[in-house]
């Protein structure tokens, strides 16, 4: 399938927010998010945030899906850490190699970095795609605290 990867822009807002609502109400995500969070995420993706970049997968027919990357530094690995966030494709475009291509794209853009992502264990297809792209399961879990 022919498609391109490009940065999000303001014209993508309504469709991206719609996909975010679908994604965050699915079993693929632990939390449900909120319109306030989605708006903030989108705004940071298009406003040159040093921490967040947003990408769109599209072809001549329109937007096929989206993803974001969150940037940090991993003291565990001693290098930049790129978190692959919100890897979402519309159902009819799943299984077309788009996510694998996006991972390769990020690997080229962010050489000498550690790539991380979160996935629900029950999402067997996604786990398979990520393992096929070279990701491995880690023997620990994440914790969080909101302040």
C-alpha positions in Angstrom: 0.0 0.0 0.0 1.3 3.4 -0.9 1.2 6.0 1.9 3.3 8.8 3.3 4.3 9.8 6.8 4.1 13.5 7.5 3.9 15.8 10.5 0.5 16.7 11.9 -0.9 20.2 11.0 -3.8 22.3 12.1 -5.9 21.0 9.3 -5.8 17.5 10.7 -7.3 18.5 14.1 -10.9 17.2 13.8 -9.9 13.9 12.3 -7.0 13.3 14.7 -9.2 14.2 17.7 -11.9 11.8 16.4 -9.3 9.0 16.1 -8.0 9.8 19.6 -11.5 9.4 21.0 -11.8 6.0 19.3 -8.3 4.8 20.4 -8.7 5.9 24.0 -12.1 4.2 24.3 -10.7 0.9 23.0 -9.2 -2.1 24.9 -5.8 -1.1 23.5 -5.4 1.7 26.1 -5.7 1.5 29.9 -7.0 5.0 30.4 -9.9 6.8 28.6 -8.3 10.2 28.2 -10.4 13.3 27.8 -11.1 15.9 25.2 -9.0 18.3 27.3 -6.0 15.9 27.1 -6.6 15.2 23.4 -6.6 19.0 22.7 -3.5 19.5 24.7 -1.7 16.6 23.0 -2.7 17.9 19.5 -1.6 21.4 20.3 1.8 20.3 21.5 2.2 18.1 18.4 1.8 21.1 16.1 3.4 23.8 18.2 7.1 22.7 18.1 7.1 21.2 21.5 10.5 19.9 22.4 8.8 16.9 24.0 6.1 15.8 21.6 5.8 15.3 17.8 2.7 14.2 15.9 2.7 12.2 12.7 -0.1 11.3 10.2 -0.2 8.4 7.9 -2.0 9.3 4.7 -2.6 8.7 1.0 -4.6 10.4 -1.7 -7.8 9.3 0.0 -7.0 11.0 3.3 -5.7 10.1 6.8 -5.2 6.4 7.5 -4.0 6.9 11.1 -1.6 8.8 13.4 1.0 8.5 16.0 3.0 10.7 18.4 6.5 10.4 19.8 7.4 11.6 23.3 11.1 12.5 23.8 13.1 12.0 27.0 16.4 10.6 28.1 17.0 7.1 29.5 19.6 7.0 32.2 19.2 3.2 32.1 20.6 3.1 28.6 22.5 6.3 28.6 20.9 7.7 25.4 17.8 9.6 24.2 14.5 7.7 24.7 11.7 8.0 22.1 8.4 6.7 23.3 6.1 5.6 20.5 2.6 6.8 21.6 -0.8 6.4 20.2 0.0 4.1 17.3 -3.5 4.2 15.7 -4.7 3.0 12.4 -8.3 3.0 11.1 -9.4 -0.6 11.1 -9.4 -1.0 7.3 -5.7 -0.1 7.1 -4.4 -2.4 9.8 -2.1 -5.2 8.6 -0.8 -3.1 5.6 2.7 -2.6 7.1 2.1 1.0 8.0 3.1 0.7 11.7 6.3 -1.3 10.7 7.2 1.4 8.2 6.6 4.1 10.8 8.9 2.3 13.3 11.6 2.2 10.6 11.1 5.9 9.8 11.6 6.8 13.5 14.7 4.5 13.7 16.2 6.5 10.8 15.2 9.9 12.3 16.4 9.1 15.8 19.5 7.1 15.5 21.4 6.1 18.6 18.2 6.2 20.7 16.2 3.7 22.6 12.7 3.2 21.4 10.0 2.3 23.9 6.3 1.7 23.8 3.4 0.4 25.9 1.0 -2.3 24.7 -1.7 -4.2 26.4 -0.6 -7.9 26.6 -4.0 -9.0 25.3 -3.5 -7.1 22.0 -1.7 -10.1 20.4 -1.6 -8.6 16.9 0.1 -5.4 18.1 2.5 -7.4 20.2 3.4 -9.5 17.2 4.0 -6.4 15.0 6.2 -4.8 17.6 8.2 -8.0 18.2 8.6 -8.4 14.4 10.1 -4.9 14.4 12.7 -5.9 17.0 11.0 -4.8 20.3 11.3 -7.1 23.3 9.3 -7.4 26.4 10.8 -5.9 29.5 10.7 -7.8 32.8 9.3 -4.9 34.8 6.2 -2.8 34.9 5.6 1.0 34.9 4.2 2.9 37.9 2.9 6.5 37.9 1.8 9.2 40.2 0.0 12.4 39.1 0.9 15.6 40.9 
